[in-house]
Amino acid sequence: MILVDELRAYPHTRLPFKHWSHMVSDESFEELHAFAERLGIPRHRFQGDHYDLPAFVRAQAVELGAVEVTVRELTVRMAGPRGDRVRARRQRRSAPHAS
């Protein structure tokens, strides 16, 4: 499933867009790349585990079926090493402590 988080302001960027969100897959990078291609996003825009989306592209992604989630949910569900680290950290926190 393709996920997008909420738009956030990045006022100090030199890019023409100051509000961005992130797009990830909770299944695979192959799924993510295929969806990005449908949006017309070139592969060189891949950020290692996500794509950055300005507001108008985020809206297109949602129209094509991307699911809107919080940043927290996005990082917990995302495919790849960062998602693996977040899930492992959450599991360690929720594990019962030895007495």
BALOBA-1460 file (C-alpha; in Angstrom, 3 decimals):
// residues 99
<rec num="1" residu="m" x="0.000" y="0.000" z="0.000"/>
<rec num="2" residu="i" x="1.220" y="3.502" z="-0.785"/>
<rec num="3" residu="l" x="1.160" y="5.931" z="2.129"/>
<rec num="4" residu="v" x="1.526" y="9.725" z="2.295"/>
<rec num="5" residu="d" x="1.970" y="11.777" z="5.438"/>
<rec num="6" residu="e" x="0.654" y="15.273" z="6.073"/>
<rec num="7" residu="l" x="2.135" y="18.341" z="4.434"/>
<rec num="8" residu="r" x="4.782" y="20.117" z="6.478"/>
<rec num="9" residu="a" x="6.462" y="23.462" z="5.968"/>
<rec num="10" residu="y" x="10.110" y="23.605" z="4.971"/>
<rec num="11" residu="p" x="10.556" y="27.409" z="4.781"/>
<rec num="12" residu="h" x="14.336" y="27.407" z="4.341"/>
<rec num="13" residu="t" x="14.480" y="25.301" z="1.185"/>
<rec num="14" residu="r" x="15.646" y="26.992" z="-1.988"/>
<rec num="15" residu="l" x="13.080" y="25.031" z="-3.956"/>
<rec num="16" residu="p" x="9.947" y="26.743" z="-5.300"/>
<rec num="17" residu="f" x="7.675" y="24.653" z="-3.039"/>
<rec num="18" residu="k" x="7.807" y="25.233" z="0.709"/>
<rec num="19" residu="h" x="5.345" y="22.508" z="1.785"/>
<rec num="20" residu="w" x="6.150" y="18.835" z="1.319"/>
<rec num="21" residu="s" x="4.969" y="15.415" z="2.353"/>
<rec num="22" residu="h" x="6.547" y="11.982" z="2.018"/>
<rec num="23" residu="m" x="5.367" y="9.000" z="0.003"/>
<rec num="24" residu="v" x="6.347" y="5.447" z="0.976"/>
<rec num="25" residu="s" x="5.227" y="1.868" z="0.481"/>
<rec num="26" residu="d" x="4.481" y="-0.533" z="3.288"/>
<rec num="27" residu="e" x="5.223" y="-3.441" z="0.920"/>
<rec num="28" residu="s" x="8.255" y="-2.792" z="-1.282"/>
<rec num="29" residu="f" x="10.363" y="-0.250" z="-3.084"/>
<rec num="30" residu="e" x="9.223" y="-1.804" z="-6.369"/>
<rec num="31" residu="e" x="5.621" y="-0.865" z="-5.517"/>
<rec num="32" residu="l" x="6.767" y="2.629" z="-4.544"/>
<rec num="33" residu="h" x="8.740" y="3.162" z="-7.759"/>
<rec num="34" residu="a" x="5.826" y="1.953" z="-9.893"/>
<rec num="35" residu="f" x="3.451" y="4.376" z="-8.159"/>
<rec num="36" residu="a" x="5.944" y="7.238" z="-8.498"/>
<rec num="37" residu="e" x="6.203" y="6.469" z="-12.204"/>
<rec num="38" residu="r" x="2.406" y="6.754" z="-12.508"/>
<rec num="39" residu="l" x="2.744" y="10.238" z="-10.981"/>
<rec num="40" residu="g" x="5.496" y="11.171" z="-13.429"/>
<rec num="41" residu="i" x="8.174" y="11.345" z="-10.736"/>
<rec num="42" residu="p" x="11.610" y="10.382" z="-12.093"/>
<rec num="43" residu="r" x="13.521" y="7.642" z="-10.241"/>
<rec num="44" residu="h" x="16.387" y="10.027" z="-9.405"/>
<rec num="45" residu="r" x="13.977" y="11.783" z="-6.997"/>
<rec num="46" residu="f" x="13.941" y="8.681" z="-4.758"/>
<rec num="47" residu="q" x="15.331" y="9.610" z="-1.333"/>
<rec num="48" residu="g" x="16.556" y="6.149" z="-0.307"/>
<rec num="49" residu="d" x="13.237" y="5.035" z="1.208"/>
<rec num="50" residu="h" x="10.696" y="7.665" z="0.148"/>
<rec num="51" residu="y" x="9.774" y="10.316" z="-2.368"/>
<rec num="52" residu="d" x="9.144" y="13.938" z="-1.398"/>
<rec num="53" residu="l" x="5.857" y="15.315" z="-2.728"/>
<rec num="54" residu="p" x="4.781" y="18.938" z="-3.081"/>
<rec num="55" residu="a" x="1.107" y="19.583" z="-2.295"/>
<rec num="56" residu="f" x="-0.223" y="19.250" z="-5.856"/>
<rec num="57" residu="v" x="1.527" y="15.891" z="-6.402"/>
<rec num="58" residu="r" x="0.356" y="14.657" z="-2.985"/>
<rec num="59" residu="a" x="-3.216" y="15.418" z="-4.048"/>
<rec num="60" residu="q" x="-2.688" y="13.395" z="-7.243"/>
<rec num="61" residu="a" x="-1.257" y="10.499" z="-5.221"/>
<rec num="62" residu="v" x="-4.332" y="10.447" z="-2.978"/>
<rec num="63" residu="e" x="-6.592" y="10.535" z="-6.049"/>
<rec num="64" residu="l" x="-4.717" y="7.475" z="-7.361"/>
<rec num="65" residu="g" x="-5.250" y="5.594" z="-4.089"/>
<rec num="66" residu="a" x="-2.455" y="6.566" z="-1.713"/>
<rec num="67" residu="v" x="-3.603" y="6.418" z="1.906"/>
<rec num="68" residu="e" x="-3.185" y="9.488" z="4.126"/>
<rec num="69" residu="v" x="-1.485" y="8.714" z="7.451"/>
<rec num="70" residu="t" x="0.333" y="10.556" z="10.212"/>
<rec num="71" residu="v" x="4.112" y="10.864" z="10.163"/>
<rec num="72" residu="r" x="4.295" y="8.391" z="13.041"/>
<rec num="73" residu="e" x="2.211" y="5.792" z="11.222"/>
<rec num="74" residu="l" x="4.186" y="6.335" z="8.017"/>
<rec num="75" residu="t" x="7.529" y="5.598" z="9.695"/>
<rec num="76" residu="v" x="6.177" y="2.531" z="11.503"/>
<rec num="77" residu="r" x="4.697" y="1.045" z="8.338"/>
<rec num="78" residu="m" x="7.280" y="2.036" z="5.715"/>
<rec num="79" residu="a" x="9.288" y="-0.616" z="3.869"/>
<rec num="80" residu="g" x="13.053" y="-0.657" z="4.184"/>
<rec num="81" residu="p" x="15.732" y="-0.265" z="6.835"/>
<rec num="82" residu="r" x="14.295" y="2.877" z="8.462"/>
<rec num="83" residu="g" x="10.914" y="1.221" z="8.937"/>
<rec num="84" residu="d" x="12.664" y="-1.884" z="10.289"/>
<rec num="85" residu="r" x="14.543" y="0.264" z="12.851"/>
<rec num="86" residu="v" x="11.383" y="2.076" z="13.959"/>
<rec num="87" residu="r" x="9.492" y="-1.203" z="14.382"/>
<rec num="88" residu="a" x="12.389" y="-2.781" z="16.312"/>
<rec num="89" residu="r" x="12.635" y="0.269" z="18.600"/>
<rec num="90" residu="r" x="8.895" y="0.152" z="19.293"/>
<rec num="91" residu="q" x="9.079" y="-3.562" z="20.026"/>
<rec num="92" residu="r" x="11.967" y="-3.056" z="22.484"/>
<rec num="93" residu="r" x="10.008" y="-0.302" z="24.261"/>
<rec num="94" residu="s" x="6.939" y="-2.476" z="24.614"/>
<rec num="95" residu="a" x="8.826" y="-5.590" z="25.764"/>
<rec num="96" residu="p" x="8.372" y="-6.406" z="29.469"/>
<rec num="97" residu="h" x="11.403" y="-5.495" z="31.542"/>
<rec num="98" residu="a" x="13.217" y="-8.284" z="33.371"/>
<rec num="99" residu="s" x="13.110" y="-8.009" z="37.158"/>
